[in-house]
């Protein structure tokens, strides 16, 4: 299968993994913790966290390659046979996994006007890979590919279809790599794919997917990753008229307003203090009213979509929680499921508290719906898809 470097750049974090013959050899996660930048390095069951400098973060790819050679993960960097990069971008062109070649990077730069928060770090990583590893094939792994065949009633906005086609204004959906990895795990755990499944990808960026017979049927994110649920710093749903009003009255330019919607809204905007669910829960305990409002808004948004998607699917067989909040926060899972008993969803409190950062089922025997925590494995999904693309490259 070869040896593949997998790159998952975020707006404020970076994840790298190295796979050899389909098995992960190394995982490195750069992220900010308060005023510090830390790198978590995992090899097998061993994990080590250390503080790194801003310079190391900015040159994280070089840092990673030096670490790989030093720890003898590879003898030399030319032992890497290919790379895969997660791409989050609107447009049918980006809704398919493909080898990065020709005018791909230029098309990404053009698309960065619609999704700058995600695309700027992606473009930078691709440029760095081209510079540091110029002779290897590189695959763009689309975060929208899972949603590429949405039914028209889910995919279309209420625009004249000629205009939608001209400007490619469609619901592209995101978090598709995560969703596909979860679907694959469900098939392994249950031996089959339940006909009607809802996947709640809850993290700093959050989305919910309705999955019918293993295929995406609807999803909360749309043309860009701004739409849908209340998120950490992203606004989620807002009346288009309110956007126009803010453009006219706030004094912000379109790009400034876009940045505001991406970085200053959501849980951070509602609470006025933090986007971190853990911190909001602690603030709520002290009587902080705005923290409670933020948590209630998040819970309510998730509840609304689960209810709507259950109706759209004609019922529900399996409800899945994944991503950072979904996998780790038994408190938020309990708050959400507390409002779902009318749908026949009843979880076991003990199972819920015990299931943290691992796969497991939470429902009581009398529950009409299975409820699961399934740990998303985006990096493995990307590695498999990168290998499939690079191995087939002439």
Residue, then its C-alpha position, 0 to 999 in steps of 0.5 A: x500500500x505504501x507509506x503515506x503522510x496524512x495532513x488535517x489542517x484546521x483553523x487553529x490546529x494541525x493534525x498529522x499522521x503517518x501510515x505504512x501499509x494501512x497502519x498508523x505509525x505516528x500521530x502528531x497534533x499541534x494545538x493551542x492550550x490557553x497561551x501555550x502551543x502544545x504538540x501531542x505525539x502518539x506512537x502506538x499506545x504511547x503518548x507524550x505532550x510537550x510545549x512548542x514554540x510559535x516558530x515550530x507551529x508555523x513550520x510544523x511540517x519540517x518539525x514533523x519530518x525531523x521528528x520522523x527521521x529522529x525517531x526512525x519512523x522513516x530512514x529519510x523523508x524520501x521514504x514517504x510515497x505520497x500525502x493526503x490533505x483534507x480539503x474543505x471547500x465549496x464547489x462541485x470541483x472539490x466534492x470529489x477526491x483527486x490528485x492535486x495537479x494542474x490548476x488545483x491549487x489555483x482553484x483553491x485560492x479562488x474558492x478561499x473567498x467563500x471559506x477563508x477560515x478553512x482554506x487559508x491553512x489548507x493552501x499553506x499546507x499544500x504549498x509547504x508539502x510541494x516545497x518540502x516533498x516536491x516529488x511525491x503524489x499528493x491527494x486532496x481528500x474532500x470533506x464534502x464527498x460523502x454528501x456529493x449525491x444529496x437528494x435535490x430537495x436537500x441540496x438545493x437552496x430556494x434560488x432560481x436554479x439558473x442562478x444556483x447553477x451559474x454561481x454553484x450555490x448548493x448545499x455541499x455539506x462538510x465533516x464528510x470524512x468523519x461521517x464516512x469513517x463512522x458509517x464504516x465503523x457502524x457496519x463493523x460493529x453491527x454487521x450491517x448499516x441500519x436503514x435510518x441513522x443520524x450522526x451528530x458530529x459535535x465539536x468546535x465545528x458541529x454538524x448533523x447528518x441524516x443517513x439513509x441506507x448508508x448514504x447521506x440524505x441531509x446535513x446541516x452545513x451548507x454552501x460553507x461550514x458556517x450554516x447549521x448548528x450553534x458552534x464554538x465560534x461560528x454563527x450557524x443559522x441566521x436570517x439572510x435579512x439580518x446579514x444584509x442589515x448588519x452589512x448596511x448598519x455595522x460598518x463592517x466590510x463583507x470580509x470583516x463580517x465573514x470573519x466575525x461570523x466565523x470567529x466571534x459568534x456561536x457559543x463564544x458570542x452567546x456566553x461573552x466568555x468562552x467557546x469551550x463547552x467544558x468551561x461553559x458547564x463550569x460557569x453555569x454551575x457558578x450561576x452564570x446566566x449567559x453560559x446557561x443560555x449558550x449551552x441551552x442554545x446548543x442543546x436546542x439546536x441539536x434537538x431540533x435537527x434530530x427531530x427534523x431528521x427523524x421525521x425526514x427519514x421516516x423514523x430512526x434506528x440509530x443515533x450516533x454521537x461523535x467528535x470531541x463533544x460527542x465522544x467526550x461529554x457525557x453531560x452534553x449527551x445526557x442533556x440532549x437525550x433528555x429531550x428525546x424520550x418522546x422519540x423512544x430514545x432512552x439512554x442508560x445513565x451509567x453507560x453514558x458516564x462510562x463511555x468517554x473517548x471510546x466506542x459504546x452503546x448507551x441505550x436502555x433495553x426499553x429504548x426504541x432507538x439504538x444510541x452509540x458513541x463512535x470515535x471518528x477516525x478521519x485520519x485512517x479514512x483519509x489514509x485509505x482514500x489517499x492510498x486508493x488514489x495514489x496507488x491508482x495513479x499512472 
